[in-house]
Amino acid sequence: MEIEKTAFESRAPDRGFTCRASYLKQPNNGDALIEIFRDGAKVREFLFPAYKIWNIAAHFSDIVDGELENDGRGYEAAASTGIHTPTIILEPLEGNANG
């Protein structure tokens, strides 16, 4: 998996959390890499449909609420189609004791 370019990056932290979304090169160009940081340390990374990455930015406050409560509802809101809300399971980033 290779990054093509950064789509967006948080400029101001939300309670210590920031995020970065990056478009990927083929054959993974249908997805984007989403990275979530807390106080500069990466706490989560995952692939997300590239066409929906702006939902991450739009629901970032909800995502931070969920991270602080160990709940996936912010990610569910970002991933929702409005018809069906997917089940999101949060797993710690490998090698991260804070996960």
C-alpha positions as CSV (number, residue, x, y, z in Angstrom):
1,M,0.0,0.0,0.0
2,E,1.5,3.3,-1.1
3,I,0.3,6.8,-0.4
4,E,-0.4,9.1,-3.3
5,K,-1.0,12.3,-1.4
6,T,-2.5,13.8,1.7
7,A,-6.2,14.7,1.3
8,F,-6.4,16.6,4.6
9,E,-4.8,17.0,8.0
10,S,-6.1,18.5,11.2
11,R,-4.7,21.9,11.9
12,A,-6.0,22.4,15.4
13,P,-6.3,19.5,18.0
14,D,-9.7,18.5,19.3
15,R,-8.9,17.6,23.0
16,G,-5.5,16.5,21.9
17,F,-6.7,14.5,18.9
18,T,-5.8,15.2,15.3
19,C,-6.3,13.2,12.1
20,R,-4.8,12.8,8.6
21,A,-6.4,11.3,5.5
22,S,-4.3,10.1,2.6
23,Y,-5.3,9.0,-0.8
24,L,-3.6,5.7,-1.9
25,K,-2.1,4.7,-5.2
26,Q,-3.5,1.8,-7.3
27,P,-4.5,-0.9,-6.7
28,N,-5.7,0.6,-3.4
29,N,-7.0,3.9,-4.8
30,G,-10.6,3.1,-3.8
31,D,-9.6,3.4,-0.2
32,A,-7.9,6.1,1.9
33,L,-5.6,5.7,4.9
34,I,-7.0,7.4,7.9
35,E,-4.6,8.0,10.8
36,I,-5.8,9.3,14.3
37,F,-3.3,10.8,16.6
38,R,-3.5,11.8,20.3
39,D,-0.9,14.3,21.5
40,G,1.2,13.5,18.4
41,A,1.2,9.7,18.9
42,K,-0.7,7.5,16.5
43,V,-3.5,5.7,18.2
44,R,-5.5,4.3,15.3
45,E,-5.1,3.8,11.6
46,F,-7.5,2.1,9.1
47,L,-8.6,2.1,5.5
48,F,-11.8,4.0,4.7
49,P,-13.6,4.4,1.4
50,A,-11.9,7.3,-0.4
51,Y,-15.2,8.9,-1.5
52,K,-16.3,9.2,2.2
53,I,-13.2,10.6,3.8
54,W,-14.8,14.0,4.3
55,N,-17.2,12.3,6.7
56,I,-14.2,11.7,9.0
57,A,-13.6,15.5,9.1
58,A,-17.4,16.2,9.5
59,H,-17.7,13.8,12.4
60,F,-14.3,14.3,14.0
61,S,-15.7,15.7,17.2
62,D,-18.0,12.6,17.5
63,I,-14.9,10.4,16.8
64,V,-13.0,12.1,19.6
65,D,-16.0,11.7,22.0
66,G,-16.0,8.0,21.1
67,E,-12.2,7.6,21.5
68,L,-12.4,9.1,25.0
69,E,-15.2,6.7,25.9
70,N,-13.8,3.7,24.0
71,D,-16.9,3.7,21.8
72,G,-17.1,3.5,18.0
73,R,-20.2,5.7,17.5
74,G,-18.2,8.5,15.9
75,Y,-16.7,6.1,13.4
76,E,-20.2,4.7,12.9
77,A,-21.6,8.1,12.1
78,A,-18.8,8.8,9.6
79,A,-19.3,5.4,7.9
80,S,-23.1,5.6,7.9
81,T,-25.0,5.6,4.6
82,G,-28.0,7.1,6.4
83,I,-29.9,3.9,5.7
84,H,-27.8,1.3,7.6
85,T,-25.3,2.1,10.4
86,P,-22.4,-0.4,10.3
87,T,-21.0,-2.0,13.4
88,I,-17.6,-0.6,14.2
89,I,-15.2,-2.6,16.5
90,L,-12.3,-0.6,17.9
91,E,-9.0,-2.4,18.2
92,P,-5.8,-1.0,19.6
93,L,-3.1,-0.1,17.2
94,E,-0.5,-2.9,17.2
95,G,2.3,-2.1,19.6
96,N,0.3,0.8,21.3
97,A,-0.2,0.3,25.0
98,N,-2.6,3.3,25.1
99,G,-4.9,1.7,22.5
